[in-house]
């Protein structure tokens, strides 16, 4: 079984269009359900590293954990 995993880079995915500009478009992945917890953990680690890193030249999608 598979499910969709939406990676919302800047937190604007669930806001009404009138509230914010379009920001960064989220990416959607089709992932196996049995890997969902692992994938969510990796995404959380990448977000934490990205937001606490002094190196702001790297795209969050390019971070390797």
URSUL-V815140 format. One record per residue. RES is the residue in three letters. PHI is phi as a letter, one per 30 degrees, with the letter a starting at -180 (NA if undefined). OMEGA is omega in whole degrees, 0 to 359 (999 if undefined). D_FIRST is the distance of its C-alpha to the first C-alpha in whole Angstrom. Layout:
res=[RES,RES]
phi=[PHI,PHI]
omega=[OMEGA,OMEGA]
d_first=[D_FIRST,D_FIRST]
//
This chain:
res=[UNK,UNK,UNK,UNK,UNK,UNK,UNK,UNK,UNK,UNK,UNK,UNK,UNK,UNK,UNK,UNK,UNK,UNK,UNK,UNK,UNK,UNK,UNK,UNK,UNK,UNK,UNK,UNK,UNK,UNK,UNK,UNK,UNK,UNK,UNK,UNK,UNK,UNK,UNK,UNK,UNK,UNK,UNK,UNK,UNK,UNK,UNK,UNK,UNK,UNK,UNK,UNK,UNK,UNK,UNK,UNK,UNK,UNK,UNK,UNK,UNK,UNK,UNK,UNK,UNK]
phi=[NA,b,b,c,c,c,c,c,d,b,i,c,d,c,c,d,e,d,d,b,d,d,h,c,d,d,c,b,b,c,b,d,e,d,c,e,d,d,d,d,d,d,d,d,d,d,d,d,d,d,d,c,d,d,d,d,d,c,d,d,d,c,d,c,c]
omega=[181,176,177,176,181,178,183,188,186,174,181,186,185,178,174,183,181,184,185,171,185,176,180,181,179,174,182,180,171,186,174,181,182,177,186,181,179,181,177,178,178,178,178,178,180,179,179,179,182,184,179,183,175,181,183,181,185,175,182,179,181,183,175,183,999]
d_first=[0,4,7,11,13,17,19,23,25,28,27,28,25,25,29,31,33,36,36,35,35,32,31,29,26,23,20,16,14,10,9,6,6,8,10,11,14,15,15,17,19,20,20,23,25,25,26,29,30,31,32,35,36,39,38,37,37,33,30,28,25,27,27,27,26]
//
